Amino acid sequence: MSAALQITQPNFIGRKLSDLKPGETAKICRLCGKGRTVQRLYEMGLLEGNEIEVVRYAPFGGPVEICVFDYHLSLRRNEADLVEIQ
């Protein structure tokens, strides 16, 4: 893992991505957590300062669909909980 990645424990100051409702937008503050999951989120374009929009939530606790850089991603709910937004 690159030393340039800031990986922190989940002590949230703001809100989580999973707190947004469909159609709402926000900016990413930071990714909280550690390991390969956070590194994979960085590689998918979830970087600090990027604007994201929640498109929809799958029923029964399924994944959340988001739009970042004009492309759509589906994240597990626990992955969405690692993204702190403002």
KOLDREN-44516 format. One record per residue (C-alpha): residue number from 1; residue in three letters; x, y negated, z. Coordinates in Angstrom, 1 decimal. Layout:
+-------+------+--------+--------+--------+
! pavex ! voba !      X !      Y !      Z !
+-------+------+--------+--------+--------+
!   NUM !  Ala !      X !      Y !      Z !
...
+-------+------+--------+--------+--------+
//
This chain:
+-------+------+--------+--------+--------+
! pavex ! voba !      X !      Y !      Z !
+-------+------+--------+--------+--------+
!     1 !  Met !    0.0 !    0.0 !    0.0 !
!     2 !  Ser !    1.3 !   -3.4 !   -0.8 !
!     3 !  Ala !    2.5 !   -5.6 !    2.0 !
!     4 !  Ala !    0.7 !   -8.6 !    0.4 !
!     5 !  Leu !   -2.7 !   -7.1 !    1.3 !
!     6 !  Gln !   -4.2 !   -8.6 !    4.4 !
!     7 !  Ile !   -6.0 !   -5.8 !    6.1 !
!     8 !  Thr !   -7.7 !   -6.5 !    9.4 !
!     9 !  Gln !  -10.0 !   -4.8 !   11.8 !
!    10 !  Pro !  -13.7 !   -5.4 !   11.5 !
!    11 !  Asn !  -14.1 !   -8.4 !   13.9 !
!    12 !  Phe !  -16.5 !  -10.5 !   11.9 !
!    13 !  Ile !  -16.7 !  -14.2 !   12.4 !
!    14 !  Gly !  -19.3 !  -14.7 !    9.6 !
!    15 !  Arg !  -21.7 !  -12.5 !    7.8 !
!    16 !  Lys !  -21.3 !   -9.2 !    6.0 !
!    17 !  Leu !  -22.1 !   -8.5 !    2.4 !
!    18 !  Ser !  -24.7 !   -6.1 !    3.5 !
!    19 !  Asp !  -26.6 !   -9.0 !    5.2 !
!    20 !  Leu !  -27.4 !  -10.6 !    1.9 !
!    21 !  Lys !  -30.8 !  -10.1 !    0.2 !
!    22 !  Pro !  -31.1 !   -9.4 !   -3.5 !
!    23 !  Gly !  -30.6 !  -12.6 !   -5.5 !
!    24 !  Glu !  -28.4 !  -14.3 !   -2.9 !
!    25 !  Thr !  -24.8 !  -15.3 !   -3.7 !
!    26 !  Ala !  -21.8 !  -15.9 !   -1.4 !
!    27 !  Lys !  -18.1 !  -16.2 !   -1.4 !
!    28 !  Ile !  -15.8 !  -13.5 !   -0.1 !
!    29 !  Cys !  -13.9 !  -14.6 !    3.1 !
!    30 !  Arg !  -11.9 !  -11.4 !    3.6 !
!    31 !  Leu !  -12.0 !   -7.6 !    3.6 !
!    32 !  Cys !  -12.0 !   -6.0 !    7.0 !
!    33 !  Gly !  -10.8 !   -2.5 !    7.6 !
!    34 !  Lys !   -7.8 !   -0.5 !    6.6 !
!    35 !  Gly !   -6.6 !    2.1 !    4.2 !
!    36 !  Arg !   -7.5 !    3.2 !    0.7 !
!    37 !  Thr !  -11.1 !    2.0 !    0.8 !
!    38 !  Val !  -10.0 !   -1.6 !    1.3 !
!    39 !  Gln !   -7.3 !   -1.3 !   -1.3 !
!    40 !  Arg !   -9.9 !    0.1 !   -3.8 !
!    41 !  Leu !  -12.2 !   -2.8 !   -3.1 !
!    42 !  Tyr !   -9.3 !   -5.2 !   -3.9 !
!    43 !  Glu !   -8.6 !   -3.3 !   -7.1 !
!    44 !  Met !  -12.3 !   -3.7 !   -8.2 !
!    45 !  Gly !  -12.0 !   -7.5 !   -7.9 !
!    46 !  Leu !  -13.4 !   -8.1 !   -4.5 !
!    47 !  Leu !  -10.8 !  -10.8 !   -3.6 !
!    48 !  Glu !  -11.0 !  -13.7 !   -1.2 !
!    49 !  Gly !  -12.7 !  -16.7 !   -2.7 !
!    50 !  Asn !  -14.6 !  -14.7 !   -5.4 !
!    51 !  Glu !  -18.3 !  -15.4 !   -5.7 !
!    52 !  Ile !  -20.6 !  -12.3 !   -5.6 !
!    53 !  Glu !  -24.3 !  -11.8 !   -6.0 !
!    54 !  Val !  -26.4 !   -9.0 !   -4.6 !
!    55 !  Val !  -28.5 !   -7.6 !   -7.4 !
!    56 !  Arg !  -30.4 !   -4.9 !   -5.5 !
!    57 !  Tyr !  -30.3 !   -2.2 !   -2.9 !
!    58 !  Ala !  -31.1 !    1.4 !   -3.5 !
!    59 !  Pro !  -33.9 !    2.8 !   -1.4 !
!    60 !  Phe !  -33.3 !    5.0 !    1.7 !
!    61 !  Gly !  -29.9 !    3.6 !    2.6 !
!    62 !  Gly !  -28.4 !    4.1 !   -0.8 !
!    63 !  Pro !  -25.7 !    1.9 !   -2.4 !
!    64 !  Val !  -25.9 !   -1.8 !   -3.0 !
!    65 !  Glu !  -25.5 !   -3.2 !   -6.5 !
!    66 !  Ile !  -23.5 !   -6.4 !   -6.7 !
!    67 !  Cys !  -22.3 !   -8.7 !   -9.6 !
!    68 !  Val !  -18.8 !  -10.0 !   -9.5 !
!    69 !  Phe !  -17.0 !  -11.6 !  -12.6 !
!    70 !  Asp !  -20.1 !  -10.9 !  -14.7 !
!    71 !  Tyr !  -19.9 !   -7.1 !  -14.2 !
!    72 !  His !  -21.9 !   -4.9 !  -11.9 !
!    73 !  Leu !  -20.6 !   -2.7 !   -9.1 !
!    74 !  Ser !  -22.3 !   -0.3 !   -6.8 !
!    75 !  Leu !  -20.9 !   -0.1 !   -3.3 !
!    76 !  Arg !  -21.8 !    2.3 !   -0.5 !
!    77 !  Arg !  -23.4 !    0.5 !    2.5 !
!    78 !  Asn !  -20.4 !    1.2 !    4.7 !
!    79 !  Glu !  -18.1 !   -0.4 !    2.0 !
!    80 !  Ala !  -20.4 !   -3.5 !    1.8 !
!    81 !  Asp !  -20.0 !   -3.8 !    5.6 !
!    82 !  Leu !  -16.3 !   -4.3 !    5.2 !
!    83 !  Val !  -16.7 !   -7.5 !    3.1 !
!    84 !  Glu !  -17.0 !  -10.7 !    5.2 !
!    85 !  Ile !  -18.8 !  -13.5 !    3.3 !
!    86 !  Gln !  -19.6 !  -17.2 !    3.8 !
+-------+------+--------+--------+--------+
//
